[in-house]
Structure formats: structure tokens, C-alpha cells
Amino acid sequence: RRLNVLDIWQRESAQTLAEALGTKTPFSNAFFIDNAPQLMADGELRSLPPEQQQQIQSKIYQNASNGVGYLYGTHRIDRRPEISPTTPNVLVEAHQLLNSEAMLNFIRELTGYDDIKYASAQGTRYIPGNFLTRHNDIVEAEGRRVAFVMGFTPQWHPDWGGNLQFYQDNGLAKNAWMPMFNNMALFDVKHAHAVTFVAPFARAIRYSITGWFRANPPA
């Protein structure tokens, strides 16, 4: 119940999406501290005093050491441009395409989930020091069925981390998919998975569009 599809976009379209993510998309930093998810824009985080930044980082790593935590860049994408005026148009158009009847039908046929009605989407950015600890993507209220990760990372070295890592039920690692360009990883939300720690010496940024094909559209 996992599949990695290569060359999902026409090459020119993939390059346009990658450019939008890399140069035109404002990201906020998503992390988990004080028993709650947090969002903080890049500028806001950089403006904090160094000791406060260090305190936040310490809390993030403390949670992660207990198996609960994440730190990465996120930008919500909505198919309605008025909802997210800072989203580049090409990302809005990509979200609209994901929600086209042709695409939803394709995903229904591919996965066997006949009740899929909607695809959510966000731009994601992983820079050195970012990670997402082991978890599954089950959220019954949203009716999540299948997760997807569309990669827009043209050059990546295996030693840099940032892998989409899958796990067995007992926590042992199974196979992992390295960041790629112009691919679409699809997997059942029941799968335990993580994004491994991006090394401080990584020389690139891991960009993707991620989300879920869901049975319950947003209100």
C-alpha cells in the first residue's frame, strides 16, 4: 500500500512549481512545544532574542527525544485563491488540479478508496536541522485515506537525511525514499513513517507539496 510515481508532471511544469516553492512562497515554521502545535513565520523566529530561540530549540529537541516532535517549514495551499492570497498562483492551480474529478477518479481507482472526495495540500520545506518524528496520518474527522508527497528537490545526497522513512509496527525501519524531483509518493495513512533529520551539512533544501486524499472535504 505504497507507491512512488516518477515524472508525475511535465518537466516544465515541475520546474515552475519548484521555483514557486523555492523563491515565491512564504513559509512558517511548524513545531511542537508546551503540549501544543506552533506556527511562527521565518521573520518572527529570527527576530527573537538568541536565548529565546535557543529555548525553543531545546524544547523541540526534548519532545523529539521522547518520540513526539517536528520542525519544518509549511505553507497552506488552498484551491480558492482568496483564502490564501500569499500563495503563488501556480500552487493554487496545482491544488485545483489535484481536486479535479479526473485526478480524484484516478486516485480512487488506484487505491480502492471509492469515498475519496478531496485533496488537501501544503508546501513543505526542510532545511538543515528539520525533521518529523515517527507517526501515522490517521485523522478520522478529516477522513484521511491516502497521503501524498510530491518532491521538488532536484539534487540530494543520500548522506543529507530528509528521507521519507517507513517503519514496521514494532518500530524497526523498513524502506526509505530519498528526496527526489518530480515524483509523487503515495501511501496509506495507516503506515508509520517519518522524515529523517536533515543534516547540518546538507547543501540543499528539501521542497515538496504534501497532503492527503480525504473522504471528508473541509466545511
Backbone bond lengths (Angstrom), bond angles and torsions (degrees), N, CA, C in turn:
res aa  C-N    CA-C-N  psi(-1)  N-CA   C-N-CA  omega(-1)  CA-C   N-CA-C  phi
1 R - - - 1.456 - - 1.534 111.93 -
2 R 1.340 114.40 39.59 1.463 122.59 173.82 1.517 108.73 -140.21
3 L 1.314 115.37 146.70 1.462 119.72 -177.23 1.518 108.31 -154.02
4 N 1.324 116.48 137.16 1.461 121.83 177.17 1.524 108.13 -120.21
5 V 1.331 116.07 107.99 1.460 121.88 -175.68 1.522 108.79 -95.81
6 L 1.320 117.52 127.44 1.457 122.34 -179.74 1.522 110.66 -93.80
7 D 1.332 115.95 156.67 1.477 122.54 175.24 1.527 111.05 51.89
8 I 1.325 116.09 52.41 1.458 120.95 -175.88 1.525 111.51 -75.05
9 W 1.352 116.64 -29.43 1.456 121.99 178.55 1.529 109.77 -109.52
10 Q 1.308 116.50 155.98 1.450 118.59 165.45 1.529 107.77 -61.09
11 R 1.327 116.55 146.66 1.467 120.85 -170.70 1.531 112.07 -55.75
12 E 1.308 116.98 -44.98 1.459 120.30 -178.03 1.522 111.01 -63.75
13 S 1.334 116.52 -39.11 1.461 120.33 178.53 1.526 110.89 -65.13
14 A 1.337 117.01 -42.11 1.461 120.97 178.88 1.520 110.92 -61.52
15 Q 1.313 116.91 -41.06 1.465 120.13 179.53 1.525 111.29 -66.90
16 T 1.331 117.25 -37.72 1.460 121.13 177.63 1.521 110.91 -64.73
17 L 1.328 117.31 -42.55 1.464 121.22 178.15 1.528 110.85 -65.02
18 A 1.331 116.64 -41.46 1.467 120.32 179.07 1.523 110.94 -62.43
19 E 1.330 116.64 -41.72 1.464 120.37 178.55 1.528 111.05 -63.94
20 A 1.328 116.88 -40.53 1.464 120.22 178.80 1.519 111.01 -62.78
21 L 1.324 117.27 -41.93 1.465 120.36 179.21 1.523 111.08 -67.95
22 G 1.327 116.56 -38.73 1.453 120.26 -173.32 1.513 115.15 -81.01
23 T 1.347 118.21 -26.55 1.461 119.62 -171.77 1.523 114.65 -128.83
24 K 1.335 118.43 -13.85 1.458 119.61 -172.13 1.526 114.47 -123.83
25 T 1.310 117.16 -0.86 1.468 120.46 -174.24 1.514 111.00 -106.67
26 P 1.335 118.88 122.39 1.473 120.38 175.15 1.530 110.41 -80.47
27 F 1.308 116.18 123.87 1.458 120.93 -178.27 1.526 110.81 -104.73
28 S 1.337 114.35 147.42 1.448 121.46 168.10 1.523 108.27 -109.45
29 N 1.317 116.40 152.85 1.455 121.53 179.42 1.523 109.30 -90.34
30 A 1.317 115.41 119.81 1.458 121.52 177.96 1.529 108.69 -96.17
31 F 1.336 115.81 130.40 1.460 119.59 177.20 1.518 108.88 -155.62
32 F 1.326 115.23 169.60 1.464 121.02 -174.87 1.520 109.04 -125.56
33 I 1.341 116.24 113.18 1.472 121.11 174.86 1.521 108.56 -143.83
34 D 1.336 115.69 160.19 1.468 122.15 177.61 1.522 111.70 53.51
35 N 1.339 115.29 37.92 1.465 122.85 176.32 1.526 113.61 63.02
36 A 1.337 116.97 27.47 1.458 119.60 -178.84 1.525 110.49 -152.29
37 P 1.339 116.75 146.03 1.465 119.38 174.04 1.525 110.34 -71.31
38 Q 1.328 116.18 143.73 1.454 122.05 -178.27 1.526 110.03 -127.67
39 L 1.340 115.95 150.78 1.455 123.31 172.54 1.516 108.15 -130.58
40 M 1.338 115.96 130.33 1.450 119.53 -179.91 1.521 108.64 -143.95
41 A 1.332 116.04 124.07 1.459 120.82 -179.08 1.526 110.50 -62.88
42 D 1.337 115.84 155.09 1.462 120.45 -178.71 1.521 111.36 -53.60
43 G 1.342 117.13 -48.86 1.450 120.54 -177.63 1.513 112.66 -63.16
44 E 1.320 116.03 -38.93 1.459 120.40 179.33 1.520 111.00 -64.48
45 L 1.329 116.16 -42.13 1.462 120.14 -179.66 1.524 110.78 -66.23
46 R 1.321 117.24 -42.72 1.465 120.78 -179.01 1.530 112.22 -67.67
47 S 1.332 116.63 -26.25 1.463 120.14 -177.43 1.527 112.91 -79.09
48 L 1.318 118.01 -12.06 1.464 120.59 179.85 1.524 110.40 -69.69
49 P 1.315 118.05 150.15 1.465 120.55 174.54 1.532 110.19 -58.42
50 P 1.337 117.63 147.22 1.472 120.38 -177.96 1.520 113.64 -53.72
51 E 1.326 116.94 -37.99 1.469 118.23 -178.51 1.527 111.61 -68.20
52 Q 1.341 117.21 -32.04 1.460 119.71 177.06 1.520 111.00 -72.87
53 Q 1.325 117.12 -38.90 1.461 120.40 174.75 1.528 110.34 -60.25
54 Q 1.319 116.05 -42.67 1.462 120.28 179.40 1.526 111.43 -64.54
55 Q 1.334 116.62 -37.40 1.456 120.58 178.35 1.525 111.34 -64.83
56 I 1.335 116.59 -42.56 1.463 120.60 177.88 1.523 110.22 -62.14
57 Q 1.330 116.06 -46.57 1.461 119.70 -179.97 1.524 111.33 -60.78
58 S 1.327 116.24 -39.95 1.463 120.01 179.65 1.521 110.86 -62.69
59 K 1.335 117.24 -41.53 1.464 120.92 178.24 1.528 111.19 -65.69
60 I 1.324 116.48 -41.18 1.468 120.31 179.07 1.521 110.21 -59.66
61 Y 1.332 116.47 -47.18 1.461 120.26 -177.54 1.527 111.54 -69.92
62 Q 1.329 117.20 -33.23 1.463 119.82 177.71 1.519 110.30 -63.06
63 N 1.347 117.01 -45.09 1.459 120.47 177.22 1.526 110.80 -62.71
64 A 1.332 115.39 -42.69 1.463 119.33 -178.56 1.520 111.71 -62.73
65 S 1.340 116.58 -34.75 1.464 119.46 179.47 1.520 111.67 -65.21
66 N 1.337 116.12 -20.67 1.464 121.27 176.31 1.525 112.21 -97.70
67 G 1.321 116.46 8.81 1.464 120.76 175.18 1.508 114.88 86.17
68 V 1.325 118.10 12.73 1.459 121.14 179.05 1.522 107.84 -131.30
69 G 1.305 116.43 108.26 1.451 115.63 178.65 1.513 113.34 168.47
70 Y 1.323 113.30 164.28 1.453 120.23 177.04 1.518 108.96 -166.68
71 L 1.315 114.81 158.93 1.453 122.69 173.88 1.518 107.11 -156.47
72 Y 1.317 115.93 113.90 1.460 120.51 178.99 1.525 109.43 -163.69
73 G 1.318 116.64 167.28 1.444 121.71 177.82 1.511 111.14 -89.75
74 T 1.334 116.22 139.89 1.459 120.26 -178.52 1.524 110.37 -139.06
75 H 1.320 115.37 149.12 1.460 121.99 173.66 1.520 107.21 -145.77
76 R 1.334 115.55 115.58 1.464 119.79 -179.24 1.531 110.04 -67.92
77 I 1.330 115.40 135.63 1.465 121.90 176.83 1.515 107.66 -112.72
78 D 1.318 116.78 132.06 1.459 121.40 178.38 1.517 108.95 -124.23
79 R 1.323 116.71 142.73 1.460 120.84 179.57 1.522 112.12 -70.54
80 R 1.344 116.70 -12.63 1.468 122.05 176.57 1.524 107.90 -101.68
81 P 1.332 118.35 108.83 1.465 119.90 -173.78 1.513 113.98 -60.66
82 E 1.330 117.81 -27.07 1.462 119.39 -179.32 1.524 112.50 -69.42
83 I 1.339 116.96 -20.82 1.459 120.83 179.48 1.527 110.74 -75.20
84 S 1.309 117.17 -32.25 1.461 121.73 -175.75 1.522 109.51 -135.17
85 P 1.343 117.02 77.22 1.463 120.14 -174.11 1.524 114.65 -65.80
86 T 1.341 117.91 -17.52 1.464 119.92 -179.79 1.527 112.82 -88.29
87 T 1.322 117.03 -2.32 1.464 120.82 -179.39 1.528 109.96 -80.58
88 P 1.343 118.36 129.19 1.465 119.67 175.67 1.530 111.33 -56.35
89 N 1.329 116.50 142.45 1.462 121.08 -175.57 1.521 112.61 -55.88
90 V 1.325 116.52 -36.86 1.463 118.97 -176.17 1.528 110.95 -65.58
91 L 1.328 117.87 -30.52 1.465 120.33 177.30 1.525 110.78 -73.53
92 V 1.334 116.72 -37.16 1.467 120.20 174.04 1.520 110.09 -60.99
93 E 1.336 116.22 -43.94 1.466 120.34 179.66 1.525 111.15 -64.29
94 A 1.331 117.09 -36.93 1.469 120.14 177.04 1.523 110.80 -63.89
95 H 1.343 116.48 -40.06 1.460 119.97 177.78 1.521 111.16 -65.86
96 Q 1.311 117.06 -39.79 1.460 120.45 176.79 1.526 111.07 -62.33
97 L 1.322 116.47 -39.23 1.465 120.20 178.63 1.531 111.11 -65.71
98 L 1.335 116.24 -40.21 1.469 119.86 177.25 1.524 111.45 -60.39
99 N 1.336 116.10 -29.97 1.456 120.79 -178.79 1.524 113.47 -96.97
100 S 1.318 116.81 8.11 1.458 119.24 175.42 1.524 109.47 -68.80
101 E 1.337 116.26 152.58 1.467 119.77 -178.27 1.524 111.26 -63.19
102 A 1.332 116.57 -33.35 1.473 119.57 178.95 1.528 110.56 -63.59
103 M 1.345 116.93 -44.04 1.463 119.98 -179.09 1.525 110.77 -69.85
104 L 1.325 117.35 -44.40 1.467 119.55 -179.91 1.524 110.95 -62.80
105 N 1.330 117.20 -38.74 1.464 120.17 176.26 1.519 111.50 -62.46
106 F 1.337 115.92 -42.02 1.463 120.32 178.27 1.526 110.98 -59.55
107 I 1.339 116.68 -44.85 1.464 120.40 -179.13 1.526 110.47 -67.66
108 R 1.331 117.83 -38.74 1.473 120.05 176.64 1.526 111.05 -59.48
109 E 1.331 115.81 -46.22 1.465 119.81 -178.68 1.529 111.06 -67.43
110 L 1.319 116.28 -38.07 1.460 120.77 -177.12 1.523 111.56 -68.87
111 T 1.352 116.83 -39.85 1.460 120.82 -171.63 1.519 114.27 -99.37
112 G 1.327 117.25 -20.20 1.453 120.33 -175.57 1.511 114.11 85.31
113 Y 1.328 117.71 0.03 1.466 121.11 176.62 1.529 108.81 -88.71
114 D 1.320 116.04 97.98 1.462 120.54 -176.55 1.519 113.54 -75.20
115 D 1.345 116.92 -11.71 1.460 119.66 -174.92 1.528 113.30 -95.08
116 I 1.320 118.24 5.02 1.466 120.39 179.81 1.525 109.95 -66.06
117 K 1.342 115.49 129.92 1.464 121.14 -176.71 1.528 113.53 -129.28
118 Y 1.329 117.48 -11.04 1.464 118.56 -170.76 1.528 109.90 -157.14
119 A 1.325 115.25 148.16 1.461 121.42 173.56 1.521 109.03 -120.39
120 S 1.319 117.44 121.76 1.457 121.58 171.82 1.527 108.40 -86.08
121 A 1.336 117.08 163.16 1.462 119.15 -178.20 1.518 110.63 -156.26
122 Q 1.324 114.76 146.50 1.457 121.74 171.89 1.524 108.48 -146.56
123 G 1.326 115.24 147.06 1.452 118.69 168.53 1.515 108.72 -80.24
124 T 1.332 117.19 139.86 1.463 120.23 178.27 1.519 109.95 -128.31
125 R 1.311 114.57 147.70 1.466 122.70 -178.44 1.529 109.05 -136.81
126 Y 1.317 116.28 126.41 1.459 121.32 176.11 1.522 108.36 -118.57
127 I 1.333 115.58 114.75 1.455 122.35 176.00 1.526 108.04 -104.17
128 P 1.341 118.71 170.51 1.470 118.99 178.06 1.526 112.07 -51.11
129 G 1.335 115.32 133.03 1.453 122.34 -177.89 1.511 114.38 94.38
130 N 1.328 117.47 -8.02 1.470 120.54 179.16 1.523 110.81 -86.11
131 F 1.337 116.35 158.06 1.455 121.79 -176.68 1.524 109.11 -170.45
132 L 1.323 115.08 169.12 1.472 122.94 174.04 1.518 106.77 -146.36
133 T 1.337 117.06 113.67 1.459 119.95 -174.35 1.529 111.84 -71.92
134 R 1.307 114.96 169.32 1.468 123.30 -173.23 1.532 111.50 -60.91
135 H 1.336 115.61 134.78 1.464 121.25 -177.34 1.527 108.33 -168.06
136 N 1.322 116.82 173.46 1.459 120.73 165.51 1.523 108.22 -116.30
137 D 1.318 117.05 172.94 1.467 121.49 -174.18 1.526 113.04 -110.25
138 I 1.327 117.30 22.74 1.462 120.09 -179.34 1.521 110.15 -71.47
139 V 1.328 117.04 120.01 1.465 123.04 170.96 1.520 106.06 -137.49
140 E 1.318 116.02 100.40 1.464 120.91 -172.51 1.528 111.99 -61.56
141 A 1.330 117.97 -36.57 1.464 120.39 -177.72 1.525 111.87 -61.85
142 E 1.334 116.74 -31.67 1.468 121.01 179.02 1.529 112.32 -89.87
143 G 1.310 117.09 -12.32 1.454 119.83 -177.53 1.519 112.34 63.72
144 R 1.313 116.62 38.40 1.465 119.68 178.93 1.522 110.37 -63.48
145 R 1.328 115.79 133.59 1.456 121.24 179.71 1.531 111.94 -117.90
146 V 1.333 115.95 -48.86 1.463 120.95 -174.13 1.522 108.77 -136.20
147 A 1.325 116.49 129.51 1.457 121.54 175.17 1.524 109.43 -89.99
148 F 1.330 115.36 152.43 1.466 118.43 175.11 1.525 109.62 -137.76
149 V 1.327 114.78 150.29 1.470 123.05 174.68 1.519 106.95 -136.16
150 M 1.326 116.44 111.61 1.458 120.99 175.63 1.526 108.09 -98.23
151 G 1.321 116.29 119.27 1.450 121.08 -173.50 1.523 113.37 -89.43
152 F 1.336 114.85 140.30 1.463 121.44 176.64 1.528 109.76 -135.69
153 T 1.341 114.68 46.62 1.456 121.91 -179.29 1.524 108.40 -116.33
154 P 1.345 118.35 100.74 1.466 120.23 -170.41 1.518 114.70 -71.48
155 Q 1.326 117.81 -30.96 1.468 119.83 -177.73 1.517 109.06 -135.65
156 W 1.316 115.29 124.30 1.469 120.02 -179.00 1.516 109.12 -147.77
157 H 1.314 115.98 140.96 1.467 121.62 179.50 1.529 108.67 -102.57
158 P 1.326 117.84 139.74 1.469 120.12 -177.81 1.524 114.07 -57.56
159 D 1.329 118.26 -26.16 1.460 120.92 -177.70 1.523 113.31 -81.77
160 W 1.320 117.66 -3.61 1.467 120.15 -175.53 1.527 113.16 -85.30
161 G 1.332 118.99 -6.74 1.457 121.11 -178.24 1.514 111.30 79.71
162 G 1.345 116.39 -151.74 1.458 120.26 178.74 1.512 114.87 70.24
163 N 1.329 117.15 19.01 1.457 120.75 -178.77 1.527 111.38 -77.57
164 L 1.320 116.04 146.80 1.460 121.62 166.93 1.522 106.04 -81.80
165 Q 1.329 116.06 101.68 1.455 123.10 -171.53 1.530 110.15 -103.88
166 F 1.323 116.49 129.68 1.465 121.66 177.04 1.530 109.86 -103.08
167 Y 1.353 115.33 154.87 1.453 121.40 -174.64 1.524 110.97 -133.64
168 Q 1.326 114.88 151.99 1.449 120.75 169.79 1.533 108.95 -76.78
169 D 1.319 116.14 168.42 1.464 120.45 -178.39 1.523 112.58 -60.97
170 N 1.335 117.20 -27.49 1.465 120.42 -179.27 1.527 112.44 -87.54
171 G 1.333 117.45 5.05 1.461 121.21 176.55 1.514 114.96 94.85
172 L 1.333 117.77 -8.98 1.461 119.83 177.97 1.530 109.76 -70.75
173 A 1.324 115.85 140.34 1.462 120.62 -177.78 1.525 111.18 -70.54
174 K 1.321 114.90 139.28 1.467 121.35 169.94 1.528 106.97 -104.32
175 N 1.306 117.39 -144.35 1.449 119.62 -177.15 1.522 111.76 -76.69
176 A 1.325 115.67 161.65 1.458 122.54 -179.85 1.522 109.21 -134.54
177 W 1.334 115.50 149.55 1.455 121.71 176.95 1.521 108.87 -114.58
178 M 1.318 115.52 124.34 1.453 122.26 -179.58 1.527 109.90 -74.03
179 P 1.339 118.76 150.53 1.458 120.27 174.50 1.531 111.46 -53.46
180 M 1.318 115.22 136.53 1.459 121.26 -175.37 1.517 109.70 -135.38
181 F 1.324 114.95 177.49 1.457 121.74 177.16 1.519 109.30 -116.08
182 N 1.319 115.75 129.22 1.467 122.42 174.58 1.519 112.37 65.25
183 N 1.320 116.15 45.56 1.459 121.09 173.42 1.519 109.42 -125.29
184 M 1.321 116.05 166.70 1.462 121.01 175.55 1.524 108.35 -137.53
185 A 1.334 115.75 106.22 1.455 121.50 175.25 1.523 108.69 -84.14
186 L 1.320 116.59 130.70 1.457 123.18 178.56 1.524 108.17 -123.64
187 F 1.340 117.01 135.29 1.465 118.42 177.31 1.521 110.17 -155.58
188 D 1.321 115.05 149.61 1.454 122.15 177.88 1.518 109.74 -61.24
189 V 1.336 116.61 137.77 1.464 120.38 -175.56 1.524 112.92 -64.80
190 K 1.327 118.03 -14.30 1.469 120.44 179.49 1.528 111.98 -73.35
191 H 1.321 117.87 -17.98 1.461 121.17 -178.22 1.525 111.32 -67.05
192 A 1.333 116.49 128.56 1.459 120.14 169.81 1.528 108.54 -72.10
193 H 1.338 115.96 132.59 1.460 119.79 -176.54 1.524 109.53 -154.30
194 A 1.314 115.72 170.20 1.458 122.21 179.23 1.524 108.03 -154.89
195 V 1.329 115.38 165.15 1.464 121.17 164.70 1.521 106.03 -109.46
196 T 1.319 116.45 116.56 1.454 120.24 -173.41 1.525 111.32 -69.51
197 F 1.316 115.79 156.00 1.454 124.59 -175.93 1.524 111.02 -54.49
198 V 1.326 116.37 129.09 1.462 120.86 176.94 1.524 108.31 -83.16
199 A 1.317 116.12 123.34 1.460 121.66 -172.69 1.525 112.21 -65.39
200 P 1.348 117.32 148.94 1.467 120.40 177.78 1.523 113.00 -60.11
201 F 1.330 116.80 -24.08 1.472 119.61 -178.17 1.526 113.10 -93.56
202 A 1.320 117.81 7.19 1.469 119.97 176.87 1.526 109.48 -62.20
203 R 1.330 116.24 137.39 1.468 121.15 -175.25 1.528 112.15 -106.37
204 A 1.297 117.15 14.19 1.463 120.82 178.75 1.526 108.20 -144.55
205 I 1.319 115.46 170.74 1.459 122.45 178.24 1.518 108.60 -112.89
206 R 1.315 116.13 137.32 1.463 121.87 -179.60 1.524 108.92 -88.94
207 Y 1.330 116.45 107.99 1.462 121.98 178.68 1.524 110.38 -107.51
208 S 1.330 115.71 143.68 1.467 119.67 176.26 1.518 109.81 -158.81
209 I 1.309 114.77 165.82 1.465 122.43 166.24 1.516 105.91 -112.67
210 T 1.323 116.95 123.27 1.458 121.06 -175.97 1.521 109.99 -126.26
211 G 1.317 115.43 163.41 1.455 119.82 177.84 1.508 111.24 169.94
212 W 1.325 114.77 -161.50 1.456 121.07 -176.88 1.518 110.34 -139.82
213 F 1.308 115.44 140.11 1.473 121.17 166.97 1.519 106.11 -85.95
214 R 1.355 114.13 124.39 1.451 120.18 -166.40 1.529 111.76 -125.02
215 A 1.328 114.54 154.79 1.479 120.25 173.55 1.511 111.71 -84.86
216 N 1.348 116.78 -24.32 1.464 120.50 -176.64 1.517 109.92 -112.16
217 P 1.332 118.53 108.33 1.454 120.39 175.03 1.521 110.62 -67.40
218 P 1.351 118.33 159.34 1.460 119.91 176.22 1.519 110.91 -67.23
219 A 1.309 116.14 155.66 1.460 120.74 -179.78 1.523 111.20 -66.65
